[in-house]
Amino acid sequence: MSSTVSNLMAARRLRIHGFVQGVGFRWAMAREAEAQGASGWVRNRFDGTVEALVCGDDATVARLIAWARIGPEAADVSRVEVELAEETHSPGFSRQPSA
């Protein structure tokens, strides 16, 4: 098997539950995603959750999912729902308005 298998692009939509708004979650996730070289976005949801689209190679996406299960220091994540998503072609990782 070729070494390019680890470079496959993955995309996942995350829904993060718990005490995750008002604690800098979006800012911290955007910083972490940029450091990892991922693309996508993160936003608050009106239901109190945080939603994110994370795109990158499989390892990068897995690291960001693991990070989201903990979040920034002030957060208290109770669970993270993960589902397949279509990858975005936009470079970078942005904070989006609440939805």
DSSP file (Angstrom, degrees, kcal/mol; ACC not computed):
  #  RESIDUE AA STRUCTURE BP1 BP2  ACC     N-H-->O    O-->H-N    N-H-->O    O-->H-N    TCO  KAPPA ALPHA  PHI   PSI    X-CA   Y-CA   Z-CA
    1    1 A M              0   0    0      0, 0.0     2,-0.0     0, 0.0     0, 0.0   0.000 360.0 360.0 360.0 140.7    0.0    0.0    0.0
    2    2 A S    >   -     0   0    0      1,-0.1     3,-1.3     2,-0.0     4,-0.2  -0.291 360.0-121.3 -74.1 155.9    1.3    3.4   -0.9
    3    3 A S  G >  S+     0   0    0      1,-0.3     3,-0.9     2,-0.1     4,-0.2   0.572 102.8  80.1 -73.3  -7.9    2.4    6.0    1.7
    4    4 A T  G >   +     0   0    0      1,-0.2     3,-1.5     2,-0.2    -1,-0.3   0.601  68.5  85.5 -74.6  -9.2   -0.2    8.4    0.3
    5    5 A V  G X  S+     0   0    0     -3,-1.3     3,-1.4     1,-0.3    -1,-0.2   0.890  85.7  54.4 -58.1 -38.6   -2.9    6.6    2.3
    6    6 A S  G <  S+     0   0    0     -3,-0.9    53,-0.5     1,-0.3    -1,-0.3   0.631 101.7  60.8 -71.4 -11.2   -2.1    8.8    5.3
    7    7 A N  G <  S+     0   0    0     -3,-1.5    -1,-0.3    -4,-0.2    -2,-0.2   0.305  73.3 129.2 -98.3   9.2   -2.6   11.9    3.2
    8    8 A L    <   -     0   0    0     -3,-1.4    50,-1.1    -4,-0.1     2,-0.3  -0.343  62.4-116.9 -61.5 143.7   -6.3   11.2    2.3
    9    9 A M  E     -A   57   0A   0     48,-0.2     2,-0.3    49,-0.1    48,-0.3  -0.656  33.7-173.4 -85.6 139.3   -8.6   14.1    3.0
   10   10 A A  E     -A   56   0A   0     46,-3.9    46,-2.2    -2,-0.3     2,-0.4  -0.922   8.8-165.4-128.0 154.2  -11.2   13.7    5.6
   11   11 A A  E     +A   55   0A   0     -2,-0.3    74,-1.7    74,-0.2     2,-0.4  -0.987   9.4 176.2-142.7 132.7  -14.1   15.9    6.6
   12   12 A R  E     -AB  54  84A   0     42,-2.2    42,-2.7    -2,-0.4     2,-0.5  -0.997  23.1-142.0-137.2 140.7  -16.2   15.7    9.7
   13   13 A R  E     -AB  53  83A   0     70,-2.7    70,-2.0    -2,-0.4     2,-0.4  -0.903  25.2-160.9 -99.5 128.5  -19.0   17.8   11.2
   14   14 A L  E     -AB  52  82A   0     38,-3.1    38,-2.1    -2,-0.5     2,-0.5  -0.865  15.6-165.9-110.7 142.2  -18.8   18.0   15.0
   15   15 A R  E     -AB  51  81A   0     66,-2.1    66,-2.8    -2,-0.4     2,-0.5  -0.969  16.2-160.0-124.6 113.7  -21.5   19.0   17.4
   16   16 A I  E     -AB  50  80A   0     34,-3.5    34,-2.0    -2,-0.5     2,-0.3  -0.843   7.6-166.4-103.7 124.2  -19.9   19.7   20.8
   17   17 A H  E     + B   0  79A   0     62,-3.0    61,-2.2    -2,-0.5    62,-1.0  -0.715  41.8  50.4-108.8 156.2  -22.2   19.6   23.9
   18   18 A G  E    S- B   0  77A   0     59,-0.3     2,-1.5    -2,-0.3    59,-0.2  -0.853 108.5 -19.2 122.7-155.4  -21.6   20.8   27.5
   19   19 A F  E    S+ B   0  76A   0     57,-2.3    57,-1.9    -2,-0.3    30,-0.1  -0.707  87.4 130.9 -87.8  86.7  -20.5   24.1   28.9
   20   20 A V        +     0   0    0     -2,-1.5     2,-0.4    28,-0.5     5,-0.4   0.389  40.6  80.6-126.8  -1.1  -18.9   25.2   25.6
   21   21 A Q  S    S+     0   0    0     -3,-0.2    29,-0.0     1,-0.2    28,-0.0  -0.885  93.3  21.3-110.2 145.0  -20.1   28.7   25.0
   22   22 A G  S    S+     0   0    0     -2,-0.4    -1,-0.2    53,-0.0    -3,-0.0   0.640 101.5  91.1  79.1  14.6  -18.7   31.8   26.6
   23   23 A V  S    S-     0   0    0     -3,-0.3    51,-0.4    49,-0.0    52,-0.2   0.224 106.4 -99.0-124.3  11.8  -15.4   30.0   27.4
   24   24 A G  S  > S+     0   0    0     50,-0.1     4,-2.7     3,-0.1     5,-0.2   0.709  74.8 142.5  79.1  21.1  -13.4   30.8   24.2
   25   25 A F  H  > S+     0   0    0     -5,-0.4     4,-2.8     1,-0.2     5,-0.2   0.934  70.2  46.7 -61.5 -47.9  -14.1   27.5   22.6
   26   26 A R  H  > S+     0   0    0     -6,-0.2     4,-2.5     1,-0.2     5,-0.2   0.928 114.9  46.4 -61.9 -45.5  -14.4   28.9   19.0
   27   27 A W  H  > S+     0   0    0      1,-0.2     4,-2.2     2,-0.2    -1,-0.2   0.931 115.2  46.3 -62.7 -46.3  -11.3   31.0   19.3
   28   28 A A  H  X S+     0   0    0     -4,-2.7     4,-2.5     1,-0.2    -2,-0.2   0.889 112.8  49.7 -65.7 -39.5   -9.3   28.1   20.8
   29   29 A M  H  X S+     0   0    0     -4,-2.8     4,-2.9    -5,-0.2     5,-0.2   0.916 110.1  50.3 -67.2 -41.4  -10.5   25.6   18.3
   30   30 A A  H  X S+     0   0    0     -4,-2.5     4,-2.4    -5,-0.2    -2,-0.2   0.914 112.1  48.2 -61.2 -42.1   -9.7   27.9   15.4
   31   31 A R  H  X S+     0   0    0     -4,-2.2     4,-2.1    -5,-0.2    -2,-0.2   0.923 113.6  46.5 -63.7 -44.7   -6.2   28.4   16.8
   32   32 A E  H  X S+     0   0    0     -4,-2.5     4,-1.7     2,-0.2    -2,-0.2   0.911 112.5  50.1 -64.5 -43.1   -5.7   24.7   17.3
   33   33 A A  H  X>S+     0   0    0     -4,-2.9     5,-2.6     1,-0.2     4,-0.8   0.913 110.9  48.9 -62.7 -43.7   -7.0   23.9   13.7
   34   34 A E  H ><5S+     0   0    0     -4,-2.4     3,-0.7     1,-0.2    -1,-0.2   0.901 109.8  51.9 -63.3 -40.3   -4.7   26.5   12.2
   35   35 A A  H 3<5S+     0   0    0     -4,-2.1    -1,-0.2     1,-0.2    -2,-0.2   0.837 112.2  46.7 -63.6 -32.5   -1.7   25.0   14.1
   36   36 A Q  H 3<5S-     0   0    0     -4,-1.7    -1,-0.2    -5,-0.1    -2,-0.2   0.566 115.5-116.1 -85.9  -9.8   -2.6   21.6   12.8
   37   37 A G  T <<5 +     0   0    0     -4,-0.8    -3,-0.2    -3,-0.7     2,-0.1   0.710  64.8 145.9  82.0  21.0   -3.1   22.8    9.2
   38   38 A A      < -     0   0    0     -5,-2.6     2,-0.3    -6,-0.2    -1,-0.2  -0.463  36.1-147.0 -86.3 161.3   -6.8   22.0    9.0
   39   39 A S  E     +C   55   0A   0     16,-2.5    16,-2.7    -2,-0.1     2,-0.3  -0.810  47.7  74.2-119.5 167.5   -9.4   23.9    7.2
   40   40 A G  E     -Cd  54  93A   0     52,-2.0    54,-2.0    -2,-0.3     2,-0.3  -0.964  64.9 -88.0 134.4-150.2  -13.1   24.5    8.0
   41   41 A W  E     -Cd  53  94A   0     12,-1.7    12,-2.4    -2,-0.3     2,-0.3  -0.968  16.6-148.7-157.6 166.7  -15.1   26.6   10.4
   42   42 A V  E     +Cd  52  95A   0     52,-1.9    54,-3.1    -2,-0.3     2,-0.3  -0.992  20.5 167.5-142.7 144.7  -16.5   26.7   13.9
   43   43 A R  E     -C   51   0A   0      8,-2.7     8,-3.0    -2,-0.3     2,-0.2  -0.993  34.8-108.1-153.8 155.7  -19.7   28.5   15.3
   44   44 A N  E     -C   50   0A   0     52,-0.5    55,-1.9    -2,-0.3     2,-0.3  -0.580  31.4-141.2 -77.8 148.9  -22.0   28.6   18.3
   45   45 A R    >   -     0   0    0      4,-2.8     3,-1.9    -2,-0.2    53,-0.1  -0.860  18.5-122.8-108.7 149.2  -25.4   27.2   17.9
   46   46 A F  T 3  S+     0   0    0     -2,-0.3    -1,-0.1     1,-0.3     4,-0.0   0.693 109.9  66.6 -64.2 -17.5  -28.5   28.8   19.4
   47   47 A D  T 3  S-     0   0    0      2,-0.1    -1,-0.3     1,-0.0     3,-0.1   0.402 123.3-100.3 -84.5   4.3  -29.2   25.5   21.3
   48   48 A G  S <  S+     0   0    0     -3,-1.9   -28,-0.5     1,-0.4   -27,-0.2   0.393  87.8 112.8  95.7  -2.8  -26.0   26.0   23.4
   49   49 A T        -     0   0    0    -32,-0.1    -4,-2.8   -30,-0.1     2,-0.4  -0.439  63.1-126.3 -92.4 172.5  -23.7   23.7   21.4
   50   50 A V  E     -AC  16  44A   0    -34,-2.0   -34,-3.5    -6,-0.2     2,-0.4  -0.974  22.3-160.0-116.0 136.6  -20.7   24.4   19.3
   51   51 A E  E     +AC  15  43A   0     -8,-3.0    -8,-2.7    -2,-0.4     2,-0.3  -0.922  11.8 178.4-117.5 142.4  -20.7   23.1   15.7
   52   52 A A  E     -AC  14  42A   0    -38,-2.1   -38,-3.1    -2,-0.4     2,-0.5  -0.996  25.1-150.0-143.2 148.3  -17.6   22.7   13.6
   53   53 A L  E     -AC  13  41A   0    -12,-2.4   -12,-1.7    -2,-0.3     2,-0.5  -0.989  23.9-169.9-113.2 119.7  -16.6   21.5   10.1
   54   54 A V  E     +AC  12  40A   0    -42,-2.7   -42,-2.2    -2,-0.5     2,-0.4  -0.952   6.5 178.5-118.0 124.6  -13.1   20.0   10.2
   55   55 A C  E     +AC  11  39A   0    -16,-2.7   -16,-2.5    -2,-0.5     2,-0.3  -0.972  27.8  89.2-128.2 140.7  -11.2   19.1    7.0
   56   56 A G  E    S-A   10   0A   0    -46,-2.2   -46,-3.9    -2,-0.4   -18,-0.1  -0.970  77.3 -33.2 166.3-167.9   -7.7   17.8    6.6
   57   57 A D  E  >  -A    9   0A   0     -2,-0.3     4,-2.5   -48,-0.3     5,-0.3  -0.320  68.8 -99.9 -71.0 164.6   -5.8   14.5    6.4
   58   58 A D  H  > S+     0   0    0    -50,-1.1     4,-2.3   -52,-0.2     5,-0.2   0.873 122.1  49.5 -54.3 -43.2   -7.1   11.6    8.5
   59   59 A A  H  > S+     0   0    0    -53,-0.5     4,-2.2     2,-0.2    -1,-0.2   0.903 111.3  48.8 -65.9 -41.4   -4.6   12.1   11.3
   60   60 A T  H  > S+     0   0    0      2,-0.2     4,-2.2     1,-0.2    -2,-0.2   0.932 112.2  47.9 -64.0 -46.1   -5.2   15.9   11.5
   61   61 A V  H  X S+     0   0    0     -4,-2.5     4,-2.2     1,-0.2    -2,-0.2   0.906 111.2  51.5 -62.0 -41.6   -9.0   15.4   11.7
   62   62 A A  H  X S+     0   0    0     -4,-2.3     4,-2.3    -5,-0.3    -1,-0.2   0.900 109.1  50.5 -62.6 -41.0   -8.6   12.7   14.4
   63   63 A R  H  X S+     0   0    0     -4,-2.2     4,-2.3     1,-0.2    -1,-0.2   0.897 110.9  48.7 -64.1 -39.7   -6.4   15.0   16.5
   64   64 A L  H  X S+     0   0    0     -4,-2.2     4,-2.5     2,-0.2    -2,-0.2   0.859 109.7  51.5 -70.8 -34.2   -8.9   17.9   16.3
   65   65 A I  H  X S+     0   0    0     -4,-2.2     4,-1.4     2,-0.2    -2,-0.2   0.932 111.1  48.5 -64.4 -44.0  -11.8   15.5   17.2
   66   66 A A  H  < S+     0   0    0     -4,-2.3     4,-0.4     1,-0.2     3,-0.3   0.906 111.6  50.0 -61.2 -41.4   -9.7   14.4   20.2
   67   67 A W  H >X S+     0   0    0     -4,-2.3     4,-3.7     1,-0.2     3,-1.7   0.916 106.6  55.4 -62.2 -42.8   -9.0   18.1   21.1
   68   68 A A  H 3< S+     0   0    0     -4,-2.5    -1,-0.2     1,-0.3    -2,-0.2   0.785  96.7  64.5 -63.1 -27.8  -12.7   18.9   20.9
   69   69 A R  T 3< S+     0   0    0     -4,-1.4    -1,-0.3    -3,-0.3    -2,-0.2   0.682 119.8  23.8 -68.9 -16.4  -13.5   16.2   23.4
   70   70 A I  T <4 S+     0   0    0     -3,-1.7     7,-0.5    -4,-0.4    -2,-0.2   0.739  91.9 178.9-111.8 -49.4  -11.5   18.3   26.0
   71   71 A G     <  -     0   0    0     -4,-3.7    -2,-0.1    -5,-0.1    -3,-0.1  -0.163  46.1 -24.1  73.7-170.8  -11.7   21.8   24.6
   72   72 A P  S >  S-     0   0    0      0, 0.0     3,-1.6     0, 0.0   -47,-0.1  -0.236  75.6 -95.4 -70.6 166.1  -10.1   24.9   26.2
   73   73 A E  T 3  S+     0   0    0      1,-0.3   -50,-0.0     3,-0.1    -2,-0.0   0.819 122.1  50.3 -53.7 -39.6   -9.4   24.9   30.0
   74   74 A A  T 3  S+     0   0    0    -51,-0.4    -1,-0.3     2,-0.0     2,-0.1   0.612  94.0  94.8 -79.5 -11.1  -12.7   26.7   30.9
   75   75 A A    <   -     0   0    0     -3,-1.6     2,-0.3   -52,-0.2   -55,-0.2  -0.402  57.4-158.2 -80.0 156.4  -14.9   24.4   28.9
   76   76 A D  E     -B   19   0A   0    -57,-1.9   -57,-2.3    -2,-0.1     2,-0.4  -0.794  15.9-163.1-132.4  89.8  -16.7   21.3   30.3
   77   77 A V  E     +B   18   0A   0     -7,-0.5   -59,-0.3    -2,-0.3     3,-0.1  -0.604  14.7 179.5 -79.8 125.8  -17.4   19.0   27.3
   78   78 A S  E     -     0   0A   0    -61,-2.2     2,-0.3    -2,-0.4   -60,-0.2   0.791  66.2 -17.9 -94.8 -34.0  -20.0   16.4   27.9
   79   79 A R  E     -B   17   0A   0    -62,-1.0   -62,-3.0     2,-0.0     2,-0.4  -0.976  50.1-142.7-166.2 159.1  -20.0   14.8   24.5
   80   80 A V  E     -B   16   0A   0     -2,-0.3     2,-0.4   -64,-0.2   -64,-0.2  -0.988  13.1-153.0-129.8 120.9  -19.0   15.3   20.8
   81   81 A E  E     -B   15   0A   0    -66,-2.8   -66,-2.1    -2,-0.4     2,-0.4  -0.797  15.8-166.2 -90.4 134.3  -21.2   14.0   18.0
   82   82 A V  E     +B   14   0A   0     -2,-0.4     2,-0.3   -68,-0.2   -68,-0.2  -0.983  12.1 167.9-125.8 130.2  -19.2   13.2   14.8
   83   83 A E  E     -B   13   0A   0    -70,-2.0   -70,-2.7    -2,-0.4    -2,-0.0  -0.974  40.6 -94.0-137.8 155.3  -20.6   12.7   11.4
   84   84 A L  E     +B   12   0A   0     -2,-0.3     2,-0.3   -72,-0.2   -72,-0.2  -0.315  47.6 178.6 -61.8 148.0  -19.2   12.5    7.9
   85   85 A A        -     0   0    0    -74,-1.7     2,-0.4   -31,-0.1   -74,-0.2  -0.932  34.3 -95.7-144.9 167.0  -19.2   15.7    5.9
   86   86 A E        -     0   0    0     -2,-0.3   -74,-0.1     1,-0.1   -76,-0.1  -0.725  48.5-111.9 -85.3 136.7  -18.2   17.0    2.5
   87   87 A E        -     0   0    0     -2,-0.4     2,-0.3   -76,-0.1   -76,-0.1  -0.344  25.7-126.1 -70.2 150.2  -14.8   18.7    2.6
   88   88 A T        -     0   0    0      2,-0.1    -1,-0.1     1,-0.1   -49,-0.1  -0.679   4.5-150.7 -92.1 149.4  -14.6   22.5    2.1
   89   89 A H        +     0   0    0     -2,-0.3    -1,-0.1     2,-0.1    -2,-0.0   0.380  65.2 107.6 -99.7   3.2  -12.3   23.9   -0.6
   90   90 A S  S    S-     0   0    0      2,-0.1   -50,-0.2     1,-0.1    -2,-0.1  -0.660  70.0-127.3 -81.5 132.6  -11.7   27.1    1.3
   91   91 A P        +     0   0    0      0, 0.0   -52,-0.1     0, 0.0    -2,-0.1  -0.420  68.1  21.8 -74.3 155.4   -8.3   27.4    2.9
   92   92 A G  S    S-     0   0    0    -55,-0.1   -52,-2.0    -2,-0.1     2,-0.4  -0.090  84.3 -86.7  83.5 178.5   -7.9   28.2    6.5
   93   93 A F  E     -d   40   0A   0    -54,-0.3     2,-0.3   -63,-0.1   -52,-0.3  -0.997  44.2-170.0-132.1 125.7  -10.2   27.8    9.5
   94   94 A S  E     -d   41   0A   0    -54,-2.0   -52,-1.9    -2,-0.4     2,-0.6  -0.788  25.8-123.8-121.4 158.4  -12.7   30.5   10.4
   95   95 A R  E     -d   42   0A   0     -2,-0.3   -52,-0.2   -54,-0.2   -54,-0.0  -0.897  35.9-158.6 -96.3 125.7  -15.1   31.5   13.2
   96   96 A Q        -     0   0    0    -54,-3.1   -52,-0.5    -2,-0.6     3,-0.1  -0.632  23.4 -90.8-104.0 160.2  -18.6   31.8   11.8
   97   97 A P        -     0   0    0      0, 0.0    -1,-0.1     0, 0.0     0, 0.0  -0.274  57.4 -84.3 -63.2 156.5  -21.6   33.7   13.2
   98   98 A S              0   0    0      1,-0.1   -53,-0.2   -55,-0.1   -48,-0.0  -0.226 360.0 360.0 -59.7 150.9  -24.0   31.8   15.4
   99   99 A A              0   0    0    -55,-1.9   -54,-0.2    -3,-0.1    -1,-0.1   0.322 360.0 360.0-135.3 360.0  -26.7   29.7   13.8
